[in-house]
Amino acid sequence: MPRTRVSFEMRQKARALRVHATKGESLLWYELRDLKSGGIKFRRQCPIGPYIVDFACLAVKLIVEVDGDLHEHEKGKRHDAVRDAYLRSPGFG
């Protein structure tokens, strides 16, 4: 996937998601950011295409999502399937 410019609106939305992180996201971020000393850098609330993923290690194309209640409903599952297919196309896992 070629690198594209992230819109102002998408950057603002990602910033708001970082400020209002869930408890699960905050706890996981506390652990993931410690990996930076070992050379593994994660970004949180990272825009990729039209989506914002919870955590991404771009160097190894790894995405980590913290799913909440919204992902348990049928509409959430359909959205996740479309998003996952989009993200897998450039090789993210």
Biopython code that builds the backbone (N, CA, C, O; Angstrom):
import numpy as np
from Bio.PDB.StructureBuilder import StructureBuilder

atoms = [
    (1, "MET", "N", (0.852, -1.163, 0.000)),
    (1, "MET", "CA", (0.000, 0.000, 0.000)),
    (1, "MET", "C", (0.902, 1.232, 0.000)),
    (1, "MET", "O", (1.749, 1.378, 0.882)),
    (2, "PRO", "N", (0.729, 2.112, -0.976)),
    (2, "PRO", "CA", (1.551, 3.315, -0.991)),
    (2, "PRO", "C", (1.183, 4.227, 0.171)),
    (2, "PRO", "O", (0.035, 4.280, 0.613)),
    (3, "ARG", "N", (2.171, 4.925, 0.638)),
    (3, "ARG", "CA", (1.934, 5.852, 1.749)),
    (3, "ARG", "C", (1.096, 7.025, 1.253)),
    (3, "ARG", "O", (1.392, 7.617, 0.215)),
    (4, "THR", "N", (0.064, 7.350, 1.993)),
    (4, "THR", "CA", (-0.806, 8.453, 1.606)),
    (4, "THR", "C", (-0.867, 9.473, 2.733)),
    (4, "THR", "O", (-0.623, 9.158, 3.897)),
    (5, "ARG", "N", (-1.191, 10.672, 2.368)),
    (5, "ARG", "CA", (-1.314, 11.748, 3.347)),
    (5, "ARG", "C", (-2.586, 11.529, 4.174)),
    (5, "ARG", "O", (-3.652, 11.236, 3.633)),
    (6, "VAL", "N", (-2.453, 11.674, 5.473)),
    (6, "VAL", "CA", (-3.587, 11.507, 6.378)),
    (6, "VAL", "C", (-4.289, 12.858, 6.513)),
    (6, "VAL", "O", (-3.649, 13.874, 6.783)),
    (7, "SER", "N", (-5.590, 12.861, 6.325)),
    (7, "SER", "CA", (-6.357, 14.106, 6.381)),
    (7, "SER", "C", (-6.344, 14.700, 7.791)),
    (7, "SER", "O", (-6.111, 14.005, 8.780)),
    (8, "PHE", "N", (-6.595, 15.980, 7.846)),
    (8, "PHE", "CA", (-6.673, 16.684, 9.124)),
    (8, "PHE", "C", (-7.745, 16.058, 10.012)),
    (8, "PHE", "O", (-7.536, 15.866, 11.210)),
    (9, "GLU", "N", (-8.891, 15.744, 9.418)),
    (9, "GLU", "CA", (-9.993, 15.162, 10.184)),
    (9, "GLU", "C", (-9.611, 13.806, 10.774)),
    (9, "GLU", "O", (-9.951, 13.498, 11.916)),
    (10, "MET", "N", (-8.901, 13.000, 9.982)),
    (10, "MET", "CA", (-8.484, 11.678, 10.462)),
    (10, "MET", "C", (-7.458, 11.822, 11.597)),
    (10, "MET", "O", (-7.506, 11.075, 12.574)),
    (11, "ARG", "N", (-6.542, 12.770, 11.469)),
    (11, "ARG", "CA", (-5.564, 13.007, 12.541)),
    (11, "ARG", "C", (-6.265, 13.474, 13.817)),
    (11, "ARG", "O", (-5.909, 13.047, 14.915)),
    (12, "GLN", "N", (-7.254, 14.343, 13.673)),
    (12, "GLN", "CA", (-8.005, 14.829, 14.834)),
    (12, "GLN", "C", (-8.768, 13.691, 15.508)),
    (12, "GLN", "O", (-8.801, 13.599, 16.735)),
    (13, "LYS", "N", (-9.378, 12.832, 14.703)),
    (13, "LYS", "CA", (-10.128, 11.699, 15.260)),
    (13, "LYS", "C", (-9.184, 10.751, 16.003)),
    (13, "LYS", "O", (-9.507, 10.285, 17.095)),
    (14, "ALA", "N", (-8.021, 10.464, 15.413)),
    (14, "ALA", "CA", (-7.040, 9.583, 16.060)),
    (14, "ALA", "C", (-6.562, 10.200, 17.372)),
    (14, "ALA", "O", (-6.413, 9.501, 18.375)),
    (15, "ARG", "N", (-6.326, 11.492, 17.362)),
    (15, "ARG", "CA", (-5.892, 12.190, 18.577)),
    (15, "ARG", "C", (-6.968, 12.084, 19.662)),
    (15, "ARG", "O", (-6.652, 11.820, 20.822)),
    (16, "ALA", "N", (-8.221, 12.285, 19.293)),
    (16, "ALA", "CA", (-9.318, 12.183, 20.264)),
    (16, "ALA", "C", (-9.415, 10.767, 20.826)),
    (16, "ALA", "O", (-9.670, 10.590, 22.017)),
    (17, "LEU", "N", (-9.215, 9.766, 19.984)),
    (17, "LEU", "CA", (-9.257, 8.379, 20.456)),
    (17, "LEU", "C", (-8.111, 8.096, 21.424)),
    (17, "LEU", "O", (-8.282, 7.327, 22.371)),
    (18, "ARG", "N", (-6.951, 8.703, 21.202)),
    (18, "ARG", "CA", (-5.833, 8.527, 22.135)),
    (18, "ARG", "C", (-6.155, 9.161, 23.484)),
    (18, "ARG", "O", (-5.865, 8.584, 24.532)),
    (19, "VAL", "N", (-6.750, 10.338, 23.456)),
    (19, "VAL", "CA", (-7.091, 11.046, 24.695)),
    (19, "VAL", "C", (-8.154, 10.283, 25.485)),
    (19, "VAL", "O", (-8.108, 10.242, 26.714)),
    (20, "HIS", "N", (-9.107, 9.682, 24.780)),
    (20, "HIS", "CA", (-10.223, 8.996, 25.433)),
    (20, "HIS", "C", (-10.088, 7.476, 25.322)),
    (20, "HIS", "O", (-11.068, 6.784, 25.044)),
    (21, "ALA", "N", (-8.898, 6.966, 25.534)),
    (21, "ALA", "CA", (-8.650, 5.530, 25.431)),
    (21, "ALA", "C", (-9.433, 4.765, 26.498)),
    (21, "ALA", "O", (-9.673, 5.265, 27.597)),
    (22, "THR", "N", (-9.823, 3.543, 26.145)),
    (22, "THR", "CA", (-10.485, 2.683, 27.125)),
    (22, "THR", "C", (-9.450, 2.180, 28.129)),
    (22, "THR", "O", (-8.246, 2.306, 27.906)),
    (23, "LYS", "N", (-9.918, 1.621, 29.212)),
    (23, "LYS", "CA", (-8.999, 1.082, 30.215)),
    (23, "LYS", "C", (-8.136, -0.025, 29.610)),
    (23, "LYS", "O", (-6.934, -0.094, 29.864)),
    (24, "GLY", "N", (-8.762, -0.892, 28.805)),
    (24, "GLY", "CA", (-8.010, -1.966, 28.159)),
    (24, "GLY", "C", (-6.933, -1.443, 27.228)),
    (24, "GLY", "O", (-5.817, -1.963, 27.204)),
    (25, "GLU", "N", (-7.267, -0.407, 26.459)),
    (25, "GLU", "CA", (-6.282, 0.191, 25.550)),
    (25, "GLU", "C", (-5.138, 0.824, 26.333)),
    (25, "GLU", "O", (-3.975, 0.700, 25.949)),
    (26, "SER", "N", (-5.467, 1.499, 27.427)),
    (26, "SER", "CA", (-4.430, 2.138, 28.241)),
    (26, "SER", "C", (-3.489, 1.114, 28.856)),
    (26, "SER", "O", (-2.274, 1.309, 28.870)),
    (27, "LEU", "N", (-4.051, 0.022, 29.365)),
    (27, "LEU", "CA", (-3.216, -1.024, 29.961)),
    (27, "LEU", "C", (-2.310, -1.679, 28.922)),
    (27, "LEU", "O", (-1.132, -1.923, 29.183)),
    (28, "LEU", "N", (-2.860, -1.959, 27.750)),
    (28, "LEU", "CA", (-2.052, -2.576, 26.701)),
    (28, "LEU", "C", (-0.984, -1.611, 26.210)),
    (28, "LEU", "O", (0.148, -2.029, 25.968)),
    (29, "TRP", "N", (-1.311, -0.333, 26.055)),
    (29, "TRP", "CA", (-0.334, 0.663, 25.610)),
    (29, "TRP", "C", (0.838, 0.746, 26.592)),
    (29, "TRP", "O", (1.988, 0.892, 26.178)),
    (30, "TYR", "N", (0.548, 0.655, 27.880)),
    (30, "TYR", "CA", (1.594, 0.685, 28.896)),
    (30, "TYR", "C", (2.617, -0.426, 28.642)),
    (30, "TYR", "O", (3.818, -0.217, 28.816)),
    (31, "GLU", "N", (2.145, -1.600, 28.234)),
    (31, "GLU", "CA", (3.046, -2.723, 27.951)),
    (31, "GLU", "C", (3.733, -2.578, 26.590)),
    (31, "GLU", "O", (4.933, -2.826, 26.472)),
    (32, "LEU", "N", (2.980, -2.181, 25.572)),
    (32, "LEU", "CA", (3.543, -2.099, 24.221)),
    (32, "LEU", "C", (4.616, -1.026, 24.092)),
    (32, "LEU", "O", (5.597, -1.216, 23.373)),
    (33, "ARG", "N", (4.441, 0.086, 24.773)),
    (33, "ARG", "CA", (5.437, 1.153, 24.631)),
    (33, "ARG", "C", (6.774, 0.764, 25.246)),
    (33, "ARG", "O", (7.810, 1.303, 24.856)),
    (34, "ASP", "N", (6.772, -0.168, 26.206)),
    (34, "ASP", "CA", (8.029, -0.645, 26.785)),
    (34, "ASP", "C", (8.850, -1.454, 25.789)),
    (34, "ASP", "O", (10.057, -1.610, 25.971)),
    (35, "LEU", "N", (8.217, -1.969, 24.743)),
    (35, "LEU", "CA", (8.937, -2.742, 23.731)),
    (35, "LEU", "C", (9.836, -1.861, 22.872)),
    (35, "LEU", "O", (10.715, -2.364, 22.172)),
    (36, "LYS", "N", (9.620, -0.556, 22.922)),
    (36, "LYS", "CA", (10.414, 0.370, 22.114)),
    (36, "LYS", "C", (11.900, 0.264, 22.445)),
    (36, "LYS", "O", (12.743, 0.407, 21.558)),
    (37, "SER", "N", (12.227, 0.017, 23.706)),
    (37, "SER", "CA", (13.635, -0.113, 24.095)),
    (37, "SER", "C", (14.291, -1.316, 23.421)),
    (37, "SER", "O", (15.512, -1.355, 23.272)),
    (38, "GLY", "N", (13.486, -2.294, 23.015)),
    (38, "GLY", "CA", (13.995, -3.463, 22.300)),
    (38, "GLY", "C", (13.931, -3.304, 20.791)),
    (38, "GLY", "O", (14.196, -4.252, 20.051)),
    (39, "GLY", "N", (13.582, -2.114, 20.332)),
    (39, "GLY", "CA", (13.548, -1.846, 18.900)),
    (39, "GLY", "C", (12.209, -2.091, 18.232)),
    (39, "GLY", "O", (12.104, -2.002, 17.008)),
    (40, "ILE", "N", (11.184, -2.396, 19.015)),
    (40, "ILE", "CA", (9.848, -2.636, 18.457)),
    (40, "ILE", "C", (8.983, -1.429, 18.796)),
    (40, "ILE", "O", (8.665, -1.193, 19.961)),
    (41, "LYS", "N", (8.604, -0.666, 17.773)),
    (41, "LYS", "CA", (7.853, 0.565, 17.998)),
    (41, "LYS", "C", (6.402, 0.394, 17.567)),
    (41, "LYS", "O", (6.108, 0.115, 16.405)),
    (42, "PHE", "N", (5.513, 0.566, 18.521)),
    (42, "PHE", "CA", (4.080, 0.548, 18.237)),
    (42, "PHE", "C", (3.562, 1.974, 18.214)),
    (42, "PHE", "O", (4.036, 2.834, 18.956)),
    (43, "ARG", "N", (2.590, 2.213, 17.359)),
    (43, "ARG", "CA", (1.859, 3.475, 17.330)),
    (43, "ARG", "C", (0.448, 3.175, 17.802)),
    (43, "ARG", "O", (-0.100, 2.117, 17.490)),
    (44, "ARG", "N", (-0.140, 4.088, 18.543)),
    (44, "ARG", "CA", (-1.513, 3.863, 19.001)),
    (44, "ARG", "C", (-2.464, 4.767, 18.241)),
    (44, "ARG", "O", (-2.120, 5.885, 17.859)),
    (45, "GLN", "N", (-3.671, 4.254, 18.032)),
    (45, "GLN", "CA", (-4.698, 4.944, 17.253)),
    (45, "GLN", "C", (-4.072, 5.462, 15.959)),
    (45, "GLN", "O", (-4.016, 6.664, 15.697)),
    (46, "CYS", "N", (-3.615, 4.519, 15.178)),
    (46, "CYS", "CA", (-2.843, 4.787, 13.963)),
    (46, "CYS", "C", (-3.737, 4.734, 12.721)),
    (46, "CYS", "O", (-4.327, 3.690, 12.440)),
    (47, "PRO", "N", (-3.850, 5.834, 11.973)),
    (47, "PRO", "CA", (-4.625, 5.809, 10.730)),
    (47, "PRO", "C", (-3.933, 4.954, 9.668)),
    (47, "PRO", "O", (-2.748, 5.130, 9.387)),
    (48, "ILE", "N", (-4.687, 4.036, 9.089)),
    (48, "ILE", "CA", (-4.220, 3.230, 7.956)),
    (48, "ILE", "C", (-5.361, 3.226, 6.953)),
    (48, "ILE", "O", (-6.408, 2.623, 7.189)),
    (49, "GLY", "N", (-5.153, 3.898, 5.844)),
    (49, "GLY", "CA", (-6.224, 4.038, 4.862)),
    (49, "GLY", "C", (-7.404, 4.754, 5.499)),
    (49, "GLY", "O", (-7.219, 5.763, 6.178)),
    (50, "PRO", "N", (-8.617, 4.245, 5.289)),
    (50, "PRO", "CA", (-9.798, 4.899, 5.859)),
    (50, "PRO", "C", (-10.089, 4.473, 7.305)),
    (50, "PRO", "O", (-11.122, 4.848, 7.861)),
    (51, "TYR", "N", (-9.199, 3.703, 7.908)),
    (51, "TYR", "CA", (-9.433, 3.155, 9.246)),
    (51, "TYR", "C", (-8.408, 3.679, 10.245)),
    (51, "TYR", "O", (-7.318, 4.113, 9.874)),
    (52, "ILE", "N", (-8.785, 3.627, 11.517)),
    (52, "ILE", "CA", (-7.858, 3.925, 12.604)),
    (52, "ILE", "C", (-7.775, 2.654, 13.437)),
    (52, "ILE", "O", (-8.774, 2.201, 13.996)),
    (53, "VAL", "N", (-6.580, 2.083, 13.516)),
    (53, "VAL", "CA", (-6.394, 0.850, 14.278)),
    (53, "VAL", "C", (-5.879, 1.204, 15.668)),
    (53, "VAL", "O", (-5.219, 2.228, 15.847)),
    (54, "ASP", "N", (-6.179, 0.362, 16.646)),
    (54, "ASP", "CA", (-5.790, 0.655, 18.026)),
    (54, "ASP", "C", (-4.275, 0.747, 18.170)),
    (54, "ASP", "O", (-3.760, 1.728, 18.708)),
    (55, "PHE", "N", (-3.563, -0.267, 17.694)),
    (55, "PHE", "CA", (-2.100, -0.286, 17.792)),
    (55, "PHE", "C", (-1.529, -0.887, 16.519)),
    (55, "PHE", "O", (-2.088, -1.830, 15.959)),
    (56, "ALA", "N", (-0.407, -0.330, 16.066)),
    (56, "ALA", "CA", (0.236, -0.858, 14.865)),
    (56, "ALA", "C", (1.747, -0.783, 15.015)),
    (56, "ALA", "O", (2.297, 0.230, 15.445)),
    (57, "CYS", "N", (2.401, -1.870, 14.654)),
    (57, "CYS", "CA", (3.855, -1.896, 14.513)),
    (57, "CYS", "C", (4.095, -1.935, 13.007)),
    (57, "CYS", "O", (4.039, -2.999, 12.391)),
    (58, "LEU", "N", (4.361, -0.779, 12.424)),
    (58, "LEU", "CA", (4.448, -0.661, 10.972)),
    (58, "LEU", "C", (5.637, -1.427, 10.402)),
    (58, "LEU", "O", (5.570, -1.913, 9.273)),
    (59, "ALA", "N", (6.725, -1.543, 11.165)),
    (59, "ALA", "CA", (7.927, -2.218, 10.672)),
    (59, "ALA", "C", (7.669, -3.680, 10.325)),
    (59, "ALA", "O", (8.243, -4.206, 9.372)),
    (60, "VAL", "N", (6.806, -4.335, 11.098)),
    (60, "VAL", "CA", (6.517, -5.753, 10.846)),
    (60, "VAL", "C", (5.079, -5.978, 10.393)),
    (60, "VAL", "O", (4.623, -7.117, 10.287)),
    (61, "LYS", "N", (4.361, -4.871, 10.124)),
    (61, "LYS", "CA", (2.976, -4.920, 9.646)),
    (61, "LYS", "C", (2.068, -5.734, 10.573)),
    (61, "LYS", "O", (1.340, -6.626, 10.138)),
    (62, "LEU", "N", (2.136, -5.397, 11.856)),
    (62, "LEU", "CA", (1.313, -6.065, 12.862)),
    (62, "LEU", "C", (0.317, -5.069, 13.444)),
    (62, "LEU", "O", (0.692, -3.972, 13.858)),
    (63, "ILE", "N", (-0.939, -5.458, 13.471)),
    (63, "ILE", "CA", (-1.999, -4.635, 14.049)),
    (63, "ILE", "C", (-2.583, -5.376, 15.247)),
    (63, "ILE", "O", (-2.830, -6.581, 15.190)),
    (64, "VAL", "N", (-2.800, -4.632, 16.336)),
    (64, "VAL", "CA", (-3.429, -5.183, 17.535)),
    (64, "VAL", "C", (-4.670, -4.340, 17.821)),
    (64, "VAL", "O", (-4.585, -3.119, 17.949)),
    (65, "GLU", "N", (-5.814, -4.997, 17.920)),
    (65, "GLU", "CA", (-7.071, -4.320, 18.214)),
    (65, "GLU", "C", (-7.576, -4.770, 19.580)),
    (65, "GLU", "O", (-7.477, -5.947, 19.928)),
    (66, "VAL", "N", (-8.112, -3.840, 20.344)),
    (66, "VAL", "CA", (-8.759, -4.139, 21.618)),
    (66, "VAL", "C", (-10.255, -4.006, 21.365)),
    (66, "VAL", "O", (-10.780, -2.896, 21.275)),
    (67, "ASP", "N", (-10.934, -5.134, 21.252)),
    (67, "ASP", "CA", (-12.355, -5.127, 20.908)),
    (67, "ASP", "C", (-13.217, -5.009, 22.154)),
    (67, "ASP", "O", (-12.975, -5.659, 23.171)),
    (68, "GLY", "N", (-14.226, -4.163, 22.043)),
    (68, "GLY", "CA", (-15.194, -3.985, 23.123)),
    (68, "GLY", "C", (-16.545, -4.531, 22.714)),
    (68, "GLY", "O", (-16.643, -5.342, 21.793)),
    (69, "ASP", "N", (-17.579, -4.092, 23.392)),
    (69, "ASP", "CA", (-18.937, -4.583, 23.160)),
    (69, "ASP", "C", (-19.446, -4.324, 21.748)),
    (69, "ASP", "O", (-20.217, -5.123, 21.216)),
    (70, "LEU", "N", (-19.028, -3.221, 21.132)),
    (70, "LEU", "CA", (-19.509, -2.890, 19.786)),
    (70, "LEU", "C", (-19.177, -3.978, 18.770)),
    (70, "LEU", "O", (-19.894, -4.153, 17.785)),
    (71, "HIS", "N", (-18.109, -4.695, 19.008)),
    (71, "HIS", "CA", (-17.659, -5.713, 18.062)),
    (71, "HIS", "C", (-18.430, -7.026, 18.193)),
    (71, "HIS", "O", (-18.254, -7.933, 17.380)),
    (72, "GLU", "N", (-19.280, -7.130, 19.209)),
    (72, "GLU", "CA", (-20.047, -8.355, 19.434)),
    (72, "GLU", "C", (-21.366, -8.379, 18.674)),
    (72, "GLU", "O", (-21.947, -9.446, 18.478)),
    (73, "HIS", "N", (-21.838, -7.227, 18.248)),
    (73, "HIS", "CA", (-23.105, -7.148, 17.520)),
    (73, "HIS", "C", (-22.880, -7.437, 16.043)),
    (73, "HIS", "O", (-21.764, -7.303, 15.540)),
    (74, "GLU", "N", (-23.928, -7.827, 15.359)),
    (74, "GLU", "CA", (-23.826, -8.212, 13.944)),
    (74, "GLU", "C", (-23.251, -7.090, 13.080)),
    (74, "GLU", "O", (-22.404, -7.336, 12.222)),
    (75, "LYS", "N", (-23.707, -5.873, 13.305)),
    (75, "LYS", "CA", (-23.197, -4.736, 12.522)),
    (75, "LYS", "C", (-21.695, -4.546, 12.764)),
    (75, "LYS", "O", (-20.942, -4.282, 11.827)),
    (76, "GLY", "N", (-21.274, -4.680, 13.997)),
    (76, "GLY", "CA", (-19.855, -4.558, 14.331)),
    (76, "GLY", "C", (-19.020, -5.654, 13.701)),
    (76, "GLY", "O", (-17.904, -5.409, 13.242)),
    (77, "LYS", "N", (-19.564, -6.868, 13.679)),
    (77, "LYS", "CA", (-18.843, -7.995, 13.072)),
    (77, "LYS", "C", (-18.685, -7.800, 11.571)),
    (77, "LYS", "O", (-17.634, -8.112, 11.011)),
    (78, "ARG", "N", (-19.727, -7.284, 10.915)),
    (78, "ARG", "CA", (-19.636, -7.020, 9.468)),
    (78, "ARG", "C", (-18.591, -5.942, 9.183)),
    (78, "ARG", "O", (-17.784, -6.074, 8.263)),
    (79, "HIS", "N", (-18.616, -4.885, 9.976)),
    (79, "HIS", "CA", (-17.639, -3.803, 9.811)),
    (79, "HIS", "C", (-16.222, -4.335, 10.012)),
    (79, "HIS", "O", (-15.319, -4.012, 9.241)),
    (80, "ASP", "N", (-16.031, -5.147, 11.045)),
    (80, "ASP", "CA", (-14.711, -5.720, 11.315)),
    (80, "ASP", "C", (-14.230, -6.587, 10.159)),
    (80, "ASP", "O", (-13.050, -6.553, 9.812)),
    (81, "ALA", "N", (-15.131, -7.365, 9.557)),
    (81, "ALA", "CA", (-14.748, -8.240, 8.444)),
    (81, "ALA", "C", (-14.285, -7.422, 7.243)),
    (81, "ALA", "O", (-13.296, -7.772, 6.598)),
    (82, "VAL", "N", (-14.987, -6.346, 6.943)),
    (82, "VAL", "CA", (-14.600, -5.477, 5.820)),
    (82, "VAL", "C", (-13.263, -4.808, 6.118)),
    (82, "VAL", "O", (-12.377, -4.769, 5.264)),
    (83, "ARG", "N", (-13.124, -4.287, 7.322)),
    (83, "ARG", "CA", (-11.869, -3.633, 7.724)),
    (83, "ARG", "C", (-10.707, -4.615, 7.689)),
    (83, "ARG", "O", (-9.632, -4.290, 7.185)),
    (84, "ASP", "N", (-10.916, -5.814, 8.222)),
    (84, "ASP", "CA", (-9.852, -6.815, 8.241)),
    (84, "ASP", "C", (-9.410, -7.189, 6.834)),
    (84, "ASP", "O", (-8.215, -7.338, 6.578)),
    (85, "ALA", "N", (-10.359, -7.341, 5.924)),
    (85, "ALA", "CA", (-10.011, -7.665, 4.532)),
    (85, "ALA", "C", (-9.195, -6.535, 3.912)),
    (85, "ALA", "O", (-8.225, -6.791, 3.198)),
    (86, "TYR", "N", (-9.577, -5.299, 4.177)),
    (86, "TYR", "CA", (-8.835, -4.148, 3.651)),
    (86, "TYR", "C", (-7.406, -4.137, 4.194)),
    (86, "TYR", "O", (-6.454, -3.937, 3.440)),
    (87, "LEU", "N", (-7.259, -4.350, 5.488)),
    (87, "LEU", "CA", (-5.944, -4.280, 6.118)),
    (87, "LEU", "C", (-5.050, -5.457, 5.738)),
    (87, "LEU", "O", (-3.828, -5.314, 5.698)),
    (88, "ARG", "N", (-5.635, -6.605, 5.462)),
    (88, "ARG", "CA", (-4.825, -7.759, 5.060)),
    (88, "ARG", "C", (-4.300, -7.624, 3.632)),
    (88, "ARG", "O", (-3.274, -8.213, 3.293)),
    (89, "SER", "N", (-4.994, -6.853, 2.795)),
    (89, "SER", "CA", (-4.579, -6.741, 1.391)),
    (89, "SER", "C", (-3.165, -6.195, 1.232)),
    (89, "SER", "O", (-2.453, -6.659, 0.341)),
    (90, "PRO", "N", (-2.711, -5.228, 2.050)),
    (90, "PRO", "CA", (-1.314, -4.804, 1.919)),
    (90, "PRO", "C", (-0.369, -5.598, 2.818)),
    (90, "PRO", "O", (0.802, -5.242, 2.953)),
    (91, "GLY", "N", (-0.867, -6.668, 3.430)),
    (91, "GLY", "CA", (0.009, -7.547, 4.191)),
    (91, "GLY", "C", (0.016, -7.350, 5.693)),
    (91, "GLY", "O", (0.878, -7.908, 6.372)),
    (92, "PHE", "N", (-0.913, -6.574, 6.238)),
    (92, "PHE", "CA", (-0.974, -6.439, 7.691)),
    (92, "PHE", "C", (-1.578, -7.697, 8.286)),
    (92, "PHE", "O", (-2.415, -8.349, 7.662)),
    (93, "GLY", "N", (-1.153, -8.036, 9.492)),
    (93, "GLY", "CA", (-1.676, -9.216, 10.158)),
    (93, "GLY", "C", (-2.118, -8.908, 11.546)),
    (93, "GLY", "O", (-2.589, -9.797, 12.255)),
]
sb = StructureBuilder()
sb.init_structure("model")
sb.init_model(0)
sb.init_chain("A")
sb.init_seg("    ")
for serial, (resi, resn, name, xyz) in enumerate(atoms, 1):
    if name == "N":
        sb.init_residue(resn, " ", resi, " ")
    sb.init_atom(name, np.array(xyz, "f"), 0.0, 1.0, " ", f" {name:<3s}", serial, name[0])
structure = sb.get_structure()
